[in-house]
């Protein structure tokens, strides 16, 4: 007896950042349309037209967010929110994409971009890879967050073991806050506007991998965020 697939079970899926093509139509259940650029609503619709359950995936620590960085979103440039090392060098994913300090402003920006995905009909959201590089902690944005969090002037993370600990604790907190704010806001938006619950997932590397790469990520804190429906293991 053949297996009759019900795509609503969402057993298998794939991630793709370009429009639908028959060459990679593998006939699984769902697709994670990647990225929040202006082509995203069209890409979502193309996959929906092919019968896929459509999710949206984007990075929470890096992505094609040039409209935010260059000031087109709110008329203020945000390059000071790029993660920066002790020598003043930005920590980058590629030449035009830095790893971000997840400020309140940045979380507001991502929330607004992801509302468009909900309006386009996605069934779930994935914010991947909450990553703060251990050699970061020197940007203007991080210094501001440090003073707000600790109620004292910023201290260079490499100056002592205590300073290293406090910087790392803040790094984890910032991404916990970002995930909590974004997921809570978007779940409320979907319920109020469409009367539907949008599952929210965090795809993430392992603690072992992040330890090897010297990346701070709040994986242990994810279980305490009620609006996070699950984590996806990115096995390297």
The 8 nearest C-alpha neighbors of each residue, nearest first, counted from 0:
[[1, 2, 3, 4, 5, 6, 8, 10],
 [2, 0, 3, 4, 5, 6, 26, 27],
 [1, 3, 4, 0, 5, 6, 10, 8],
 [4, 2, 1, 5, 0, 6, 8, 7],
 [3, 5, 2, 6, 28, 8, 7, 27],
 [6, 4, 7, 8, 3, 28, 9, 10],
 [5, 7, 28, 8, 9, 4, 52, 29],
 [6, 8, 9, 5, 52, 28, 10, 29],
 [7, 9, 6, 10, 5, 28, 4, 11],
 [10, 8, 28, 7, 6, 11, 29, 12],
 [9, 11, 8, 28, 12, 6, 27, 29],
 [12, 10, 28, 27, 9, 29, 13, 30],
 [13, 11, 29, 30, 27, 28, 10, 9],
 [12, 14, 30, 31, 15, 29, 11, 27],
 [13, 15, 31, 30, 32, 33, 16, 12],
 [14, 16, 32, 33, 17, 31, 13, 30],
 [15, 17, 33, 32, 34, 14, 18, 31],
 [16, 18, 15, 19, 42, 33, 32, 20],
 [19, 17, 42, 20, 16, 45, 41, 15],
 [18, 20, 45, 46, 17, 21, 42, 24],
 [21, 19, 22, 23, 18, 24, 17, 45],
 [20, 22, 24, 23, 19, 25, 26, 49],
 [23, 21, 20, 24, 25, 19, 26, 18],
 [24, 22, 21, 25, 20, 19, 26, 15],
 [23, 25, 21, 26, 22, 20, 19, 27],
 [26, 24, 23, 27, 22, 21, 13, 12],
 [27, 25, 24, 28, 51, 29, 23, 12],
 [26, 28, 11, 12, 25, 29, 6, 13],
 [29, 27, 6, 9, 11, 12, 51, 52],
 [30, 28, 52, 12, 51, 53, 9, 27],
 [29, 31, 13, 53, 12, 14, 32, 54],
 [30, 32, 14, 54, 55, 56, 33, 13],
 [33, 31, 55, 15, 16, 30, 56, 14],
 [34, 32, 16, 56, 15, 57, 31, 55],
 [33, 35, 57, 36, 56, 16, 32, 39],
 [34, 36, 39, 112, 37, 57, 113, 33],
 [37, 35, 38, 39, 34, 63, 64, 112],
 [36, 38, 39, 35, 40, 41, 34, 112],
 [39, 37, 36, 41, 40, 42, 35, 18],
 [38, 40, 42, 41, 37, 36, 35, 43],
 [41, 39, 43, 42, 119, 38, 44, 116],
 [42, 40, 44, 43, 39, 38, 45, 18],
 [41, 43, 39, 45, 18, 44, 40, 38],
 [44, 42, 40, 41, 46, 45, 39, 47],
 [43, 45, 47, 41, 42, 46, 48, 40],
 [46, 44, 42, 48, 47, 43, 19, 41],
 [47, 45, 49, 48, 44, 43, 51, 19],
 [46, 48, 44, 50, 51, 49, 45, 43],
 [47, 49, 45, 46, 50, 44, 51, 43],
 [50, 48, 46, 47, 51, 45, 19, 44],
 [51, 49, 47, 48, 46, 52, 6, 28],
 [52, 50, 29, 47, 46, 49, 53, 28],
 [51, 53, 29, 28, 30, 47, 50, 54],
 [54, 52, 121, 30, 29, 51, 122, 31],
 [55, 53, 31, 123, 121, 122, 124, 30],
 [56, 54, 32, 124, 31, 33, 125, 121],
 [57, 55, 125, 33, 31, 126, 124, 32],
 [56, 58, 34, 126, 33, 127, 125, 59],
 [59, 57, 127, 61, 126, 60, 62, 128],
 [58, 60, 126, 129, 61, 127, 128, 57],
 [61, 59, 99, 98, 129, 58, 130, 128],
 [62, 60, 98, 58, 59, 99, 97, 96],
 [63, 61, 64, 58, 96, 57, 60, 34],
 [64, 62, 65, 96, 61, 36, 34, 35],
 [63, 65, 67, 62, 66, 68, 96, 61],
 [66, 64, 68, 67, 69, 63, 96, 95],
 [65, 67, 71, 69, 64, 68, 72, 70],
 [68, 66, 72, 65, 70, 64, 69, 71],
 [69, 67, 77, 65, 76, 78, 70, 66],
 [68, 70, 76, 66, 67, 65, 71, 77],
 [69, 71, 76, 75, 74, 67, 72, 68],
 [72, 70, 66, 74, 73, 69, 67, 75],
 [71, 73, 67, 70, 66, 74, 75, 108],
 [72, 74, 75, 70, 71, 67, 76, 66],
 [75, 73, 70, 71, 72, 76, 69, 67],
 [76, 74, 70, 73, 77, 69, 71, 72],
 [75, 77, 70, 69, 68, 78, 74, 67],
 [78, 76, 68, 79, 80, 75, 69, 67],
 [77, 79, 80, 68, 81, 76, 69, 97],
 [78, 80, 77, 81, 139, 140, 138, 76],
 [81, 79, 140, 78, 100, 77, 99, 82],
 [80, 82, 99, 79, 78, 97, 98, 100],
 [83, 81, 99, 90, 98, 135, 100, 89],
 [84, 82, 89, 135, 138, 137, 88, 90],
 [83, 85, 135, 86, 88, 87, 134, 137],
 [84, 86, 87, 137, 83, 135, 134, 88],
 [87, 85, 84, 88, 83, 137, 89, 135],
 [86, 88, 84, 85, 83, 89, 137, 138],
 [89, 87, 83, 84, 86, 90, 85, 82],
 [88, 90, 83, 82, 91, 81, 84, 87],
 [91, 89, 82, 83, 97, 98, 88, 84],
 [90, 92, 97, 93, 98, 96, 89, 94],
 [91, 93, 96, 97, 98, 94, 61, 90],
 [92, 94, 96, 91, 95, 97, 90, 98],
 [95, 93, 96, 91, 92, 97, 90, 89],
 [94, 96, 93, 97, 91, 65, 92, 63],
 [97, 95, 93, 92, 94, 91, 62, 61],
 [98, 96, 91, 92, 81, 90, 99, 61],
 [97, 99, 61, 60, 82, 91, 81, 90],
 [100, 98, 81, 60, 82, 101, 80, 97],
 [99, 101, 80, 82, 102, 81, 141, 140],
 [102, 100, 99, 105, 173, 177, 174, 106],
 [101, 103, 105, 104, 100, 106, 140, 173],
 [102, 104, 106, 105, 107, 101, 177, 108],
 [103, 105, 107, 102, 106, 108, 101, 109],
 [106, 104, 108, 102, 107, 103, 101, 109],
 [105, 107, 109, 103, 108, 104, 177, 110],
 [108, 106, 110, 104, 105, 109, 103, 111],
 [107, 109, 105, 111, 106, 110, 104, 112],
 [110, 108, 112, 106, 111, 107, 113, 105],
 [109, 111, 107, 113, 108, 112, 181, 106],
 [110, 112, 114, 108, 109, 113, 107, 115],
 [113, 111, 109, 110, 114, 115, 35, 108],
 [112, 114, 116, 115, 110, 111, 109, 117],
 [113, 115, 117, 111, 116, 112, 118, 110],
 [114, 116, 118, 113, 117, 112, 119, 111],
 [115, 117, 119, 113, 114, 118, 121, 120],
 [118, 116, 114, 120, 119, 121, 115, 113],
 [117, 119, 115, 116, 120, 114, 121, 189],
 [120, 118, 116, 117, 40, 121, 115, 43],
 [119, 121, 117, 118, 122, 116, 43, 53],
 [120, 122, 54, 53, 117, 123, 116, 119],
 [121, 123, 54, 53, 197, 120, 52, 124],
 [124, 122, 54, 198, 197, 121, 199, 55],
 [123, 125, 199, 55, 54, 56, 200, 198],
 [124, 126, 56, 200, 201, 199, 127, 55],
 [127, 125, 201, 57, 58, 59, 56, 200],
 [126, 128, 202, 58, 201, 59, 203, 125],
 [127, 129, 203, 130, 202, 58, 59, 60],
 [130, 128, 60, 59, 216, 174, 127, 131],
 [131, 129, 216, 128, 60, 215, 214, 132],
 [130, 132, 215, 214, 170, 133, 216, 129],
 [133, 131, 214, 135, 134, 215, 130, 213],
 [132, 134, 214, 135, 213, 215, 131, 167],
 [135, 133, 132, 84, 136, 85, 83, 213],
 [136, 134, 84, 83, 133, 132, 82, 137],
 [135, 137, 141, 138, 83, 84, 166, 82],
 [136, 138, 83, 84, 135, 85, 141, 142],
 [139, 137, 83, 141, 140, 82, 136, 79],
 [138, 140, 142, 141, 79, 143, 137, 80],
 [139, 141, 80, 143, 138, 142, 79, 144],
 [140, 142, 144, 138, 143, 139, 136, 145],
 [141, 143, 145, 139, 140, 144, 153, 138],
 [144, 142, 140, 146, 141, 145, 139, 147],
 [143, 145, 141, 147, 142, 146, 148, 140],
 [144, 146, 142, 148, 143, 147, 153, 149],
 [147, 145, 150, 151, 143, 152, 149, 144],
 [146, 148, 144, 145, 150, 149, 143, 151],
 [147, 149, 145, 146, 150, 144, 169, 151],
 [148, 150, 151, 146, 147, 145, 152, 144],
 [151, 149, 146, 147, 148, 152, 145, 153],
 [150, 152, 146, 149, 153, 145, 147, 148],
 [153, 151, 146, 154, 150, 145, 149, 142],
 [154, 152, 142, 145, 146, 151, 155, 143],
 [155, 153, 156, 162, 152, 158, 142, 166],
 [154, 156, 158, 157, 153, 162, 137, 136],
 [157, 155, 163, 162, 158, 166, 154, 136],
 [158, 156, 155, 159, 163, 162, 160, 85],
 [157, 159, 155, 156, 162, 160, 154, 163],
 [160, 158, 162, 161, 157, 163, 156, 155],
 [159, 161, 163, 162, 164, 158, 157, 156],
 [160, 162, 164, 163, 159, 165, 156, 158],
 [161, 163, 156, 159, 165, 164, 160, 166],
 [164, 162, 156, 160, 166, 161, 165, 157],
 [163, 165, 161, 167, 162, 166, 168, 160],
 [166, 164, 168, 162, 167, 163, 161, 169],
 [165, 167, 169, 163, 168, 164, 156, 162],
 [168, 166, 170, 164, 169, 165, 163, 171],
 [167, 169, 165, 171, 166, 170, 164, 172],
 [170, 168, 172, 166, 167, 171, 173, 165],
 [171, 169, 167, 173, 172, 168, 131, 166],
 [172, 170, 217, 168, 169, 173, 174, 216],
 [171, 173, 169, 175, 170, 174, 176, 168],
 [174, 172, 176, 170, 175, 171, 169, 101],
 [173, 175, 177, 176, 172, 171, 178, 129],
 [176, 174, 172, 178, 173, 177, 217, 179],
 [177, 175, 179, 173, 174, 178, 172, 180],
 [176, 178, 174, 180, 175, 179, 106, 181],
 [179, 177, 175, 181, 176, 180, 182, 174],
 [178, 180, 176, 177, 182, 181, 183, 175],
 [181, 179, 177, 183, 178, 182, 176, 184],
 [180, 182, 184, 178, 183, 110, 179, 177],
 [181, 183, 185, 179, 184, 180, 178, 226],
 [184, 182, 186, 180, 181, 185, 226, 179],
 [185, 183, 181, 187, 182, 186, 180, 188],
 [184, 186, 188, 182, 187, 183, 181, 189],
 [185, 187, 189, 183, 188, 184, 197, 182],
 [186, 188, 190, 184, 185, 189, 191, 183],
 [189, 187, 185, 191, 186, 190, 192, 184],
 [190, 188, 186, 193, 192, 187, 191, 195],
 [189, 191, 194, 195, 187, 188, 193, 192],
 [192, 190, 188, 189, 194, 193, 187, 195],
 [191, 193, 189, 190, 188, 194, 195, 187],
 [194, 192, 189, 195, 190, 191, 188, 196],
 [195, 193, 190, 191, 192, 189, 196, 188],
 [196, 194, 190, 193, 189, 197, 191, 192],
 [195, 197, 190, 198, 186, 189, 194, 122],
 [196, 198, 123, 186, 122, 195, 199, 189],
 [199, 197, 123, 228, 124, 196, 200, 122],
 [198, 200, 124, 227, 228, 125, 123, 197],
 [201, 199, 125, 229, 230, 228, 227, 124],
 [200, 202, 230, 126, 127, 125, 231, 203],
 [203, 201, 231, 127, 230, 232, 128, 233],
 [204, 202, 128, 233, 232, 127, 201, 231],
 [203, 205, 233, 232, 234, 208, 206, 209],
 [206, 204, 208, 207, 209, 203, 232, 234],
 [205, 207, 209, 208, 210, 204, 218, 216],
 [208, 206, 210, 205, 209, 211, 204, 212],
 [207, 209, 211, 205, 210, 206, 212, 204],
 [210, 208, 214, 212, 206, 211, 207, 213],
 [209, 211, 213, 207, 208, 212, 206, 214],
 [210, 212, 208, 209, 213, 207, 214, 206],
 [211, 213, 209, 210, 214, 208, 132, 207],
 [214, 212, 210, 133, 211, 209, 132, 215],
 [213, 215, 132, 209, 133, 131, 212, 130],
 [214, 216, 131, 130, 132, 133, 171, 170],
 [215, 217, 130, 171, 218, 129, 214, 131],
 [218, 216, 171, 220, 219, 175, 221, 174],
 [217, 219, 220, 221, 216, 206, 222, 203],
 [218, 220, 217, 221, 222, 223, 216, 206],
 [219, 221, 217, 218, 222, 223, 175, 224],
 [222, 220, 223, 224, 218, 219, 217, 227],
 [221, 223, 220, 224, 219, 225, 227, 218],
 [222, 224, 221, 220, 225, 219, 227, 226],
 [223, 225, 221, 226, 222, 227, 179, 220],
 [226, 224, 227, 223, 222, 228, 179, 221],
 [225, 227, 224, 182, 183, 228, 199, 179],
 [228, 226, 199, 225, 229, 224, 200, 182],
 [229, 227, 199, 200, 198, 226, 230, 225],
 [230, 228, 200, 227, 201, 231, 199, 222],
 [229, 231, 201, 200, 202, 232, 203, 228],
 [232, 230, 202, 201, 203, 233, 229, 200],
 [233, 231, 203, 234, 202, 204, 230, 205],
 [232, 234, 204, 203, 231, 202, 235, 205],
 [233, 235, 232, 204, 205, 203, 208, 231],
 [234, 233, 204, 208, 205, 232, 207, 203]]
